Amino acid sequence: MEISAVAPVVGNAGYTSRVQHDVVTTVSKAGDGTHKINQDHYVTTIYDRNGQLSTVQKSYSVNYLV
């Protein structure tokens, strides 16, 4: 029987990824003396698999009164 070396498996079967999360926050006065806060979240994930780039983008908003 012959035993030979096997190349290690890179995490996620050769995929590497990078995630960037940006938040834009705005504050405005409401009519009753409170403040309305809006947060827009932008999430971009960049995948690289063997030199081929692809991206996934998501966005969502969070709004509340203080």
Secondary structure in CASP SS format (residue, H / E / C, confidence):
PFRMAT SS
TARGET T0000
AUTHOR 0000-0000-0000
METHOD secondary structure of the structure
MODEL  1
M C 1.00
E C 1.00
I C 1.00
S C 1.00
A C 1.00
V C 1.00
A C 1.00
P C 1.00
V C 1.00
V C 1.00
G H 1.00
N H 1.00
A H 1.00
G H 1.00
Y E 1.00
T E 1.00
S E 1.00
R E 1.00
V E 1.00
Q E 1.00
H E 1.00
D E 1.00
V E 1.00
V E 1.00
T E 1.00
T E 1.00
V E 1.00
S E 1.00
K E 1.00
A C 1.00
G C 1.00
D C 1.00
G C 1.00
T C 1.00
H E 1.00
K E 1.00
I E 1.00
N E 1.00
Q E 1.00
D E 1.00
H E 1.00
Y E 1.00
V E 1.00
T E 1.00
T E 1.00
I E 1.00
Y E 1.00
D E 1.00
R E 1.00
N C 1.00
G C 1.00
Q E 1.00
L E 1.00
S E 1.00
T E 1.00
V E 1.00
Q E 1.00
K E 1.00
S E 1.00
Y E 1.00
S E 1.00
V E 1.00
N E 1.00
Y E 1.00
L E 1.00
V C 1.00
END
